[in-house]
Structures are given as C-alpha cells and as structure tokens.
Amino acid sequence: MKIALIEDNSAIRKTVSSYLSRSEVDTEIVFETDNVKDGIRLFEKHQVDLAILDVEIKGGLIFDVLNAISSLNFNILFLSSHGSYALDAFRYSAFNFIVKPIDFDQLNLQLFRILKVHQDQETTKSLKQQLDFLQGVIHESPTEKIALPGQKGVDFHRISEIAWVEADSSYCKFHFKDRKEIIVSRPLKEFSDILMRHNFFRTHRSSMINLGFIKQYIKGDGGVVVLENGSEIQVSRRRKDPLIEILTKN
C-alpha cells in the first residue's frame, strides 16, 4: 500500500512511519510533508493508495490540498487530537480517523480496514461527496444527517429517520422508520456520542433507540420498548429506571 503522510509535527510523522514499518500490512511511504504547497505538488506528482492526513497543517488546512488536486483516487485516514473541532465531524461523515497520541493497534486496525476497501469509480465519487459533507459539518455544525459507509461507498441519511441501532461486535445495524436496514462495519461506540445528541437512548449495551419513535413501554425485569414501526427492543435492568424517568417527564 503506497502512502502519503501530511502532518506538521515531525515527531508524529516519525511515530507513524515507525508503526507502518511494524504493521503486517505491506506499506511504503511515497512522500511526506508538513505544508499545503508541497502537499498539492506531491499529490500531483505521485500516485498513492492511502493518504494519512492532519487537518491543520502549515499554510492552511488539509482541505486546501484536497480541493486543489485533480483526483481523489485514494483512501483517506485523518489524524485528530482529543477535543479537536474536527473529531465529531469525522464521525458524522464516516471518515476513517485515529486520535493522537497515536496507538499502534489503532493504526494497524485502520490499515486492515482500509485494505478491504475496493477503490473504483463509484467509491471515488462517494469520497468527493463525503469530503464535501465533512467540510460542511465543520463549518455549519450541527448537522441533521449522518454518513454511513457501505459496500459501494457512503450514503447520507437523516438521523431523525433512524428508529434504532443494534450492535454486533465490530458491526452495527441501522434500522429506519420504513424498516429499511443498513449494516455498517463499525462498532456502535463510533456513533453513540452523535446519536445521544439527537434524542437517542441506550436501552442496552447492544442497542440504542430513537425516543421519538417510542409507541409503548411494556413492564418487566428490564422491560420492552415497542417502536412505531413495530420493533420490540429489550431494555436492560440497569437502564430501566433512567428510561422510565425520561418517559414520565415527556
């Protein structure tokens, strides 16, 4: 896998380079730089499979580079600091990202995930839409949509149309009000913070529901929530009282 690395901190570039050399994924850093001007020049000169990018670099933002180059026919992995304004935007836009300080296992996991992605004309088109959406989220946050990655790219959906989400190991399934289902190869924890801000409640460690779709609560050990589309969601014993408190206040 041929890699471009753009990061304005030389120590982080050195760390990333060291971790890449340790990974079981075969990688080669084709070029690295710390600024906008060289980033544009080097992307036009070299073909890469993956770009590992910091958002704020010397001379501007990484978007100044990506918007200037002629083709986005590569995958993107963003580097982000804890508390960065862009961190939530990555979650909304479904971009791959890792948080600084960079951990080897975290980087290695992302490399294997990206290795499985087949880059074709459809995914390249989707990446452009995804990048536009990311910039919109950063500049116009909050947003009412969320990007969900699929086999042929990324689709954008209104969060208000999601009825509930169930987790299954490293995957999760989004259930919509019209009973449409989308399976995403990412853990629920990557979406939970976003959903909590949009009227969602965690009924169980493996499920979150849209409170606006609750039709009935059936009492029990933990109880069962019935949604407007007929879905029945189990409530854990630990989450029962917080849920009842919310329901009785509304």
N, C-alpha and C positions, 0 to 999 in steps of 0.2 A: 504494500500500500504506500503510494507516494504522498508525502505530507508537506503542507505549507504551515509554518508556525509564525504567527504575528502576535507579539507580546512585548510591551515596553519595559518589562522588568527582566533584566538579564539573568538573575538568579532563578526566576521561574522558568525561563527558556531552558536553562541548564538542567533543571529538575525534570521538565517534560522530556527533554532529549534523553536523559538517563533512564527514565521509566519506559520510553519507547524501545530502547535497546534491550530491556529486560522482558518485554512482552513476548508472548507466544505468537502474536500476530506479526507477520513479516512487514516491517515498515522501513521507510527511508525518508529522511528529511531532505526534500529537494531544495527548499530555501527557508530562511528565517529572517525576520526584520522586526523593527520596533516602530515604524512610522508609516503614514499614509502614502507619501510619494513613492517610496520604494515598494510598498505593497502593491500598488497599481502596476508599476513597471514589471515586477517579478511575476505577477499573475498572468500578464500578457505574454510573458516570455516562456513560462513553464506550464506543463500540464500536471495537475495533481489529482489525487483521489479524495483527499481529505484536507480541509483547512481547519487548524486549531487556532482560534481567534480570541483575543481580548477585545472588549468593546471600546474602551478608552485607550487610545494609543497616541504617540507623538504626532502632532499635526492635525488632530481631529478625532473622529470616531471611525470604527471599522466599516460602518455603513458608507462612509465616503469612498472607501476602497471598493466594496462590493457593488455599489451603484455605478461605479466608473468603468468596471471591466466588462468586456464584451460577452462573456459567457459564464454561467454559474453551473457548469457541468461537474460539480464535485460535492461531496458531503461537507457539512459544517459541524464543528464541535466548539461551543463557546466556553471560555473560561470566565468565571464570575467570582466576585468577592462576596462574603456574607454581608447581607444588608444592602447590596447593590440595588440601585433603582431598576436594573435590567433583569434581576433574578426572577421576579414574578412574570415578567414579560416572556421569558424563555418558557415558563410553564404554560402560559396561555397559548403560546404559538407552537408548542410541541417540539422546539429545537432541542437537540442533544446539548447538555451542558454539564460541567463539573465545577464544583465550588473550591476556591482557594482556602486554605493551603491544599494543594493537590495531593491526593492519595493514590498510590499505585493501583490498588484494586479497583478504585473508582474509574480511573483512566482505562485500565485493561478491560473492564466490563463494557465501557462505551465503545472501545475498538472492536470488540467481538460483535456488539450490536450493529455497528455501522457496517462491518464486513458483510453482514447478511443482506444489506440493502442493495437491490439491483438498480443501478443508475441508468435510466433510459430517458426518452424524450418527455414522457409523462411526469416522471419524478423531477426532472429539471424544471418543467413548467410549474409544478407544485412548489418547488423550492423558491421560485421567484414570488409566488403568491404568499408563501409562508414568510418570506423576508419582508415583504410589504406590510403584512399583518403585524409582524414583530415591531417594526418601526412605528406603526400606528398605535400599538398598545403603549409603547414607551412614551410617545408624545401626547396621547389622548386618553391615557388610563383614567378610570377603569373601563373595561370593555364588557359587553354583554355576550360575546362569543368566545368559544374555545376551539383550538385546533386539535384534532385527533388524528394521529398517524395511522395509515392503513397500508395495505399491500401495494397500492398504486400511487402512493403519495400521502397528502394530508388534506383532510376535509374540515371545513369550518361549520360549527353548529352553535345555535343559540343555547346558552346554558339553561334558560327558562324552559326549554323543551325536553330537557333530560329529566326523567321521572326518578330513576335511581341507578346506582352503580354498585356492582358486586366485584369483589376481589378474588383472585385465584392465583396465589403465589406471585409470580412476576408479571402476571397478566391481570387485566380487569375488563369487565363487560359493561358497556353503557346501554341502559335501557331507556328508550324515548317514550314520550306520551302516546305516540301512534304505534307502539310495540315494536318499532324498529330496534335492532340490536347491532352494536359495533364492538368488536373485540380489539383491544389495544394491548400491544406487547410492552406495557409499562406497569409498574406497581401502583396501587391506589394512592400511596403516600405522595406520589408526584402530583396528584390532582387535589388531594384533600384540602389543602390550605385555600385553594381557589374556590372550591365548591362550598366551603364553610362560609365564605363571604357572600354567597348567592343563595342563602336560605336553605342550605343542606344540613342534615343532621346525621351523625354517625350512630346507627342503631346497633351496630355490631362491628367487630374488628374487620369483618369482610364485607360490610355493606354501608352505603350512605343513601339517604332518601331526600328528595325534594319536599320540604314541608308543605309547599303549596299544593301538592298532589295528594295529600292525605285525605282519604274518604272516611276511614273508620279505624279505631283502635280497639282491638279485642284483648281483654284482660287475660292474664296467665302468669306463669312463672316470670317470664320477661314480657310476654305479650306478643301480639302480632299486629303489624300495621297493614291495612288494606289501602292500596292506592286507587286513584280514579280509573286507571286502566285495568284494574282487576288483580294486579300483582300483590302477593302477600309476602311481607318481609318480616322475618323473625327479629325480635328485639332482645338483646342480652339482658340478663338480670341487673347488671351494673348500670346499663343505660336506661332502664325503665323509668326511674324517678325523674331524671333530667328531662326525658321526653314528655312525661305527664305534666311536668311543671310548665313546659313550653306550650303544650296544647291547651292547658287550662287558662293560660294568660291571653291566648288569642280568641 
